[in-house]
Amino acid sequence: MILHPTVIANLLAAYIASAMVLYAVFYGAQIIRHWDIQNGHELQLVLERKTYLISTLLSYVFGLQLLSLFLYIFTADNLTPLFVGAMCAAGTLNVGSFGYPVLVLKIFNFIAAGLWLILNVADNQGYDYPLIKKKYLLLAFVAPFILVETVLESAYFMSMEADVITSCCGSLFSSERSTGMGSEMASLSAKPMMWIFYSSMSGTLVCGLFFYFKNRGGYLYAVLSLLMFVVALISIVSFISLYIYELPTHHCPFCIIMEEYHYLGYLLYILLLGAVVSGLSVGALSPFRQVESLQAMLPAFIGKLALASVILFALFTVLVTYEIVSSSLVITYEVVY
Amino acid sequence: MKSSIKTGLYPAYIGRAARAIAPKARAARPTTDVFRPGTVAREKNVSAQRYPAIMLWLFLLVSVNVSYGEPAVTIKKTDRCPVCGMFVYKYPKWVAQIIFRDGSYYFYDGAKDMFKHLFDTAKYTPGKAAEAVRDLYVTDYYEVELIDAKSAFYVIGSDVLGPMGHELLPFKDQESAQEFLEDHQGKSILRFQDVTPDIIKSLDHRR
């Protein structure tokens, strides 16, 4: 294990989140089973008091969960000099076999935690705890993933040894390797991928605006925003990275978070994750529009979420387009330095 | 971001390291510092008044140095290896360089990546054939200075790792290559023409 401050911070964050989530799930299970707002029983009164504590606690824990994804990538980037062959986070994550699974889990948990936080905000706006059971069902669904993430993350950091030869992102995300997700995404040719990205992005944006103005197609937008998130991630590996690095063969999605590229990657990923979380929450909240205590405010809240998602996707596209236009790389494979 | 590291034959800070490691080599190459403006200015002030002969000597030395056509270029903070995308300024001890006939040049973070580029110019620099390469340089592992890649001796299979893992360690003469091979469990010494794509591949696959 490497006792680097960032590693300790990661593990602490994971343990705190897991412990708090376990505590919350314990009471969440009782709420799911015994909650009855009409009943004045003693247990109901205890649960009503507990739910304030738990939802406050969980807002912080899930806030921490959102940050921990970026902390994890930052750590991987920071530890790069310790491993021969690593030049960015990609190499560090390739040390041991748990680096990438933890990253995938963290992205999944980021989206789940974001959805829970939005559900919590919506629930707090009704006077009669309208979404309380759904909220704790979602928590019970997310909790195992957070626990698995903590276990794998511990295994990853604990088994980490310095001076291991790892692979550079140049080979992990290279179009010449035949195996691996990274190289498969990298070998998608740039031009068609660009068409797919821009056409699906315009479709998503139009659908989002249509929902915002006409209040129809909310579920479709939620699905589209999730698809768009995946398409955008593939696009980053396939062609956006090429333009940022101005190298015709460098596809790494992690080098862009480095200082030399002005930490641009963090901004791109924050925009994308924000867009997908608010986009998905449009679909997640739509079924509750008819709930009596929420009728007054929920449609407006969902509208705002849709607008936020559209704006974030649009900003992402503008940023990407700016990088492509201002890049000195020309995709007809003539590199100009 | 745009700040650059001045180099004569190699970056200034490598110069210092090289002098510390190899004072003899430094003595044998008195012209090295002439490219560093600060040094030139100081020497000028002393000599301009009292030692015109020294001035003449300095002038001659500068012109001799330039006429060798050594790579008097600057490694900028933005220079990246076209093969792996690494920033080259981070690994000054491993720098390799290819200069094309049209004057364009590329840096690498090790001889291995330089060879990769050389073996597949169509991939890394489309439109520039291997025949268009004018000069090739690698950094001598002991002297930490750029030397002609074609006349260098490369040790493979040693226990010394470069930024990209197993490397070809370049030396300017057979003796230092042999010494390194014995000190660091090297496997063999190769000349430039002996290096093949298969050898590069075997370096990448060695764990």
Interface residues (C-beta under 8 A of the other chain):
Chain A: V84 G85 M87 I165 C168 C169 G170 S171 Y245 L247 P248 T249 H250 C252 C255 E260 H262 Y333 E334 V335 Y337
Chain B: M1 K77 T78 R80 P82 V83 C84 G85 M86 F87 S104 K123 Y124 T125 P126 G127 L161 G162 P163 M164 G165 H166 D204 R207
